[in-house]
Amino acid sequence: MAQSAQIKIPATYMRGGTSKGVFFRMQDLPEAAQVAGANRDALLLRVIGSPDPYTKQTDGMGGATSSTSKVVILERSSKDDHDVDYLFGQVAIDQPFVDYSGNCGNLTAAVGAFAISGGLVDTRRIPQNGVAVIRIWQVNIQKTIIAHVPICNGEVQETGDFCLDGVTFPAAKIDIEFLNPAGEGAMFPTGNLVDQLTVPGVGTFAATMITAGIPTIFINAEDLGFSGIETQDDINNDTEVLAKFELIRSYGALKMGLITELSEAKTRQHTPKVAFVAKAKTYISSSGKQISATAIDLSVRALSMGKLHHAMMGTAAVAIGTAAAIDGTLVNLATGKAAGSEVTFGHPSGTLLVGAEASVSDGDWRVDKVVMGRSARVLMEGWVRVPGDYAEKSIA
C-alpha cells in the first residue's frame, strides 16, 4: 500500500522563559492550516506528537510536560499600532486537542526575538545596537504586550548574564510589559476579592479568583493541608491530590463564568490555573539552592495542564503580581504587608520578581501594566517534518 511522503515546514524550536515551543510563521504553514480549525489542529498535534497514550510524545517535538508541549504562530500584525500578531496553542499530551483559551507568558519572551529574526518586523523599528521595542498583539486574549529585545549589530542578542530561576544557563534579559492584562471586563469575575468556593468531595475554602494575565484561582495552602513549599514530586506523584486540584479547577471555572457546564472543563485544560499560596518560608529549590524566607514575600505553587509546574507560568506570574498589588486578596494577605508595586515570590525552581501598577475606581479594579524580566534563545531552526497527509488532515 502506497504511503504519503513526509512534508517539511519551516519552523524554529525556541526556549522562552521556562518553556519551550515550536514557532511558525503563518505564511509557512500549509494553506489549509493557515485558517483556524480542525486542519490546523491536526497538523500541530502531529508536529508535537499528540495524542500520545504513552504520554511521552516520543514521535514529535513535544517534551511530555505542559511547559514543552506548545506551539506559536506569528504573522505581521493586522493592527497599525502593533508589529506582530501572536497566537499560542497549548497542545494536550494524551488527548486530541489544542487549547487556545489563554496566553503563554513564558513563550511571550521569545515572540519579539522570533518576529525580528523572521522578518516580521519593519526593519526601521530595529536599531543597529540597543533595544528594539516590539509591540505584540496577543490574539488568544486580545491584549497588547511590549517586548524589549536587546539588539547587537542589527541582530537579536541572545547571550548574556541574566539568570532566570528554572533555566540552567544565563542569557540576555528581555523585559516584558503586559499592558492592561485584565482588559475591560471585571478583574474579579465574582465581584469579590475573596470568595468561599465549595467543591464536592474536597470542601469549602477561601479563594481569590482573578482574570489578570490568565484566569487563576488562588487558595491558601494550609486550607488544603499543604505548606506552600512543596516540590513537583510531592504533588505530581499523588494521583488523588491531582484529582482534587482538577475538581477545584473545574468548580472554580464554573464560578468564574468561564464554562457553563462542569463537563466543559475537560476540553479547557489550559485555563483557569490553580495556585496555592503561603507565607514566606525557607526551602530548598529543585536545583538544590536554599531560598531564604527573608528573600521572598510569599511562596506560590501553581498547576498547569493537571500537574504542578516546575517553576511558574509567566501569565500566572502576571496574576500573582496583580493580586499582590491589591489589599485583601489571598496573595496579598500571604505577604503579611500592605500592597506594593513589586513582589518577589518563591516557586519550586527559585524566585521571581514581578511588578504591577493597580488602581481602583468606583469599586472596579484595574491594572495598567505588569512587568517582569525573562530571557529567550533559539535552540534549533530549519524544518519540522510530518506525514504529507497532515497538510490537509482534519481531526474532526
C-alpha positions in Angstrom: 0.0 0.0 0.0 1.4 3.4 -1.0 2.1 5.8 1.8 2.4 9.6 1.5 5.8 11.1 1.8 6.7 13.4 4.6 6.5 17.2 4.0 8.7 19.7 5.7 7.5 23.0 7.2 9.9 25.9 8.2 10.0 26.1 12.0 12.1 27.2 14.9 12.4 25.5 18.2 12.8 28.1 21.0 13.1 28.5 24.7 11.1 31.4 26.1 11.3 31.9 29.9 10.9 28.4 31.5 9.0 27.0 28.5 9.9 25.6 25.1 7.8 25.5 21.9 7.8 25.2 18.1 7.5 28.6 16.4 5.9 29.1 12.9 5.3 32.0 10.6 1.7 31.8 9.5 2.8 32.2 5.8 4.9 29.0 6.1 2.1 26.7 7.2 0.3 24.6 4.6 -2.6 26.6 3.2 -5.3 24.5 4.9 -3.6 25.2 8.3 -3.4 29.0 7.8 -7.1 29.1 8.8 -8.2 28.3 12.3 -9.9 24.9 12.6 -9.5 21.2 12.5 -6.9 21.1 9.8 -4.6 23.4 11.7 -5.1 21.5 15.0 -4.4 18.1 13.3 -1.1 19.4 11.9 0.0 21.0 15.2 -0.9 17.8 17.1 1.2 15.7 14.8 4.2 18.2 15.0 4.2 17.9 18.8 3.5 14.2 18.8 0.0 14.1 20.3 -2.2 12.5 21.3 0.2 10.0 22.9 -1.3 7.3 25.2 2.2 6.7 26.5 2.4 10.4 27.5 6.0 10.7 26.2 5.5 12.5 22.8 8.4 10.4 21.5 7.3 10.8 17.9 7.1 14.5 17.9 8.7 17.8 19.1 6.9 17.8 22.5 8.7 17.2 25.7 5.9 15.5 27.6 5.2 18.3 30.0 2.9 21.3 29.9 6.0 23.6 29.6 7.2 21.8 26.5 4.0 20.9 24.6 3.4 24.2 23.0 3.2 25.9 19.6 3.3 29.6 18.5 2.1 31.0 15.2 3.2 34.6 14.2 2.4 36.9 11.4 2.8 40.6 10.6 0.1 42.4 12.7 -3.1 43.5 11.1 -3.2 46.4 13.6 -1.4 49.6 12.6 0.0 50.2 16.1 1.4 46.7 16.5 4.3 44.8 14.9 3.2 41.2 15.2 0.2 39.0 15.9 0.9 36.2 18.3 -1.3 33.1 18.5 -0.4 30.5 21.2 -1.6 26.8 21.3 -1.2 24.6 24.4 -1.1 21.1 23.0 -2.7 18.3 25.1 -0.3 15.4 25.6 -2.7 12.4 25.7 -5.8 14.0 24.2 -6.5 15.2 20.6 -7.0 18.9 21.2 -5.1 22.2 21.1 -6.2 24.7 23.8 -6.3 28.4 22.6 -8.1 29.7 25.7 -5.1 31.6 27.1 -1.7 33.0 26.5 1.8 31.6 27.4 3.6 34.3 29.3 6.9 32.4 29.2 7.0 31.9 25.4 6.0 35.6 25.1 9.6 36.3 25.9 10.6 34.6 22.6 8.0 36.2 20.4 9.7 39.5 19.8 13.1 37.8 19.0 11.5 35.4 16.6 9.5 38.1 14.9 12.6 40.2 14.3 14.7 37.2 13.0 11.8 36.0 10.9 11.4 39.3 9.1 8.0 40.1 10.6 9.0 43.5 12.0 9.7 46.6 9.9 13.5 47.0 9.8 13.1 50.7 10.6 12.0 49.7 14.1 15.1 47.7 14.8 18.2 49.7 15.9 21.7 48.6 14.9 22.6 48.5 18.6 20.3 49.0 21.6 16.8 47.7 22.4 14.0 47.0 19.9 10.6 47.8 21.4 8.3 45.2 19.8 4.5 45.7 20.0 2.8 42.3 20.2 -0.9 41.7 19.7 -1.8 38.6 21.7 -4.5 37.0 19.7 -5.8 34.5 22.3 -6.6 37.1 24.9 -6.8 40.2 22.7 -4.2 42.1 24.7 -1.1 44.2 24.0 2.3 43.1 25.2 5.5 45.0 24.8 8.8 43.1 24.5 12.1 45.0 24.9 14.6 42.9 22.9 18.3 43.6 23.0 20.0 44.1 19.6 23.7 43.9 18.8 25.0 44.7 15.3 21.5 44.6 13.9 20.7 41.1 15.2 18.9 39.8 18.3 21.3 39.4 21.2 20.6 36.1 22.9 23.7 35.6 25.1 24.1 37.5 28.3 24.5 37.2 32.1 20.8 37.3 33.2 19.9 34.3 35.3 16.3 33.1 35.4 15.5 30.5 38.1 14.2 27.4 36.3 16.6 27.9 33.4 20.1 26.4 33.8 22.2 28.8 31.7 22.3 32.6 31.6 21.1 34.7 28.6 20.3 38.2 27.6 17.5 39.8 29.6 14.2 40.6 27.8 11.8 42.9 29.7 8.1 42.1 29.1 5.3 44.5 29.8 1.7 43.1 29.9 -0.5 46.1 29.3 -3.9 46.2 30.9 -3.8 42.4 31.3 -7.3 42.2 32.9 -8.9 44.0 29.9 -12.1 46.0 30.2 -14.1 43.2 31.9 -14.2 42.5 35.6 -10.8 41.6 37.0 -12.6 39.7 39.8 -15.5 37.9 37.9 -17.5 37.2 41.0 -17.1 40.8 42.2 -15.3 39.7 45.3 -11.6 39.8 46.3 -12.2 36.6 48.3 -14.9 34.0 47.8 -15.9 30.8 49.5 -15.5 28.1 47.0 -17.4 24.8 47.6 -16.0 21.7 45.9 -17.9 18.5 46.5 -15.6 15.9 48.0 -12.9 18.4 48.8 -14.5 21.1 51.0 -15.3 24.8 51.2 -12.4 27.2 51.4 -11.4 30.8 50.7 -10.4 31.6 47.1 -9.3 34.7 45.2 -10.4 34.3 41.5 -8.8 36.8 39.1 -8.5 37.2 35.4 -5.4 39.3 35.0 -2.8 37.6 32.8 -4.6 34.4 32.8 -7.7 33.3 34.8 -6.4 32.0 38.1 -7.8 30.5 41.3 -5.7 31.3 44.3 -6.1 29.2 47.5 -4.4 29.2 50.9 -2.0 26.2 51.0 -2.9 25.4 54.6 -6.6 25.1 53.7 -5.7 22.2 51.5 -3.2 20.7 54.0 -0.1 21.9 52.3 2.9 24.0 53.4 3.3 26.0 50.2 6.8 24.9 49.6 6.0 21.5 48.0 8.1 20.1 45.2 6.9 18.7 41.9 7.3 15.1 43.2 5.2 16.0 46.4 2.2 16.8 44.2 2.7 15.1 40.8 3.3 11.6 42.3 -0.1 11.7 44.1 -3.0 10.9 41.8 -5.6 11.6 44.5 -4.2 15.1 45.1 -4.1 15.9 41.4 -7.7 14.7 41.0 -8.7 17.1 43.8 -6.9 20.0 42.1 -8.7 19.2 38.9 -12.1 19.3 40.8 -11.1 22.7 42.3 -10.2 24.0 38.9 -13.4 22.8 37.3 -15.7 24.2 40.0 -13.7 27.4 40.0 -14.1 27.8 36.3 -17.8 27.4 36.7 -18.0 30.0 39.4 -15.8 32.4 37.3 -18.2 32.0 34.4 -15.6 30.6 32.1 -17.7 27.5 31.5 -21.4 26.8 31.8 -21.3 23.1 32.4 -18.8 21.2 34.6 -18.0 18.8 31.8 -16.6 21.7 29.6 -13.5 21.8 31.9 -12.2 18.6 30.3 -11.6 20.4 27.0 -10.4 23.6 28.6 -7.3 22.4 30.4 -5.2 25.5 29.9 -7.5 27.8 31.8 -8.1 28.6 34.6 -4.9 27.9 36.5 -5.0 26.8 40.2 -2.3 28.1 42.6 -1.8 27.8 46.3 -0.1 30.5 48.4 1.6 30.6 51.8 3.6 33.0 53.9 7.3 33.1 53.1 9.3 30.1 54.3 12.8 28.9 53.8 13.1 25.9 51.4 15.3 24.1 49.0 14.6 24.7 45.3 14.7 22.0 42.7 18.3 22.9 41.8 19.4 22.4 45.4 19.7 26.1 46.2 18.4 27.3 49.5 15.7 30.0 49.2 15.6 32.1 52.4 12.3 33.3 53.8 13.9 36.8 54.0 14.5 36.8 50.3 10.8 36.4 49.3 7.5 38.0 50.2 5.5 34.7 49.8 5.5 31.2 48.4 3.4 30.2 45.4 2.9 26.8 43.8 0.8 26.5 40.6 -0.6 23.8 38.4 -0.6 23.7 34.6 -2.4 21.1 32.5 -3.0 18.9 35.5 0.5 18.9 37.0 2.5 21.1 39.4 4.6 23.5 37.3 8.4 23.2 37.7 8.7 27.0 38.1 6.0 29.5 37.3 3.9 30.2 34.2 4.5 33.7 33.0 0.8 34.5 32.8 0.3 33.2 36.3 3.1 35.5 37.5 1.1 38.3 36.0 -1.9 37.2 38.1 0.3 36.9 41.2 1.8 40.4 40.7 -1.6 41.9 40.1 -3.3 40.2 43.1 -0.3 41.1 45.4 -0.8 44.8 44.4 -4.4 44.7 45.8 -5.0 44.8 49.5 -7.2 41.9 50.7 -6.6 39.2 48.1 -5.2 35.9 49.4 -2.0 36.6 47.6 -1.6 40.0 49.3 -2.6 38.6 52.7 0.0 35.9 52.4 2.7 38.6 52.1 1.7 39.9 55.5 2.1 43.5 54.5 0.3 46.3 52.6 0.1 46.0 48.9 3.0 47.5 47.0 4.1 47.8 43.4 6.6 44.8 43.4 6.5 41.4 44.9 9.1 38.6 45.0 7.7 35.1 45.3 9.2 31.7 45.7 8.4 28.9 43.3 9.7 25.3 43.0 12.8 26.4 41.0 13.6 29.6 42.9 12.3 33.2 42.9 10.7 35.7 40.6 10.3 39.5 40.9 7.2 40.9 39.3 5.9 44.5 39.3 2.3 45.7 38.9 0.5 49.0 38.8 -3.0 48.6 40.2 -5.8 51.2 40.9 -9.4 51.2 41.8 -12.2 53.5 40.7 -15.8 53.2 41.9 -15.0 49.7 43.3 -13.7 48.5 40.0 -10.0 47.4 40.0 -7.7 48.0 37.1 -4.1 47.1 36.5 -2.3 49.3 33.9 0.6 47.0 33.4 2.7 44.2 34.8 6.4 43.9 34.2 8.9 41.1 34.5 12.3 40.1 33.2 12.6 36.9 31.1 15.0 35.5 28.5 14.8 33.5 25.3 17.0 31.6 22.9 16.8 29.8 19.6 17.5 26.1 20.2 17.2 24.8 16.6 15.9 26.2 13.3 15.1 24.6 10.0 12.1 22.4 9.2 9.8 20.1 11.1 8.6 17.1 9.1 5.2 15.4 9.2 3.5 12.8 7.0 2.2 14.5 3.9 -1.5 13.8 4.5 -1.3 16.1 7.6 -1.1 19.0 5.3 -4.8 18.5 4.7 -5.9 16.2 7.5 -8.7 17.1 9.9 -9.2 15.8 13.5 -13.0 16.5 13.2 
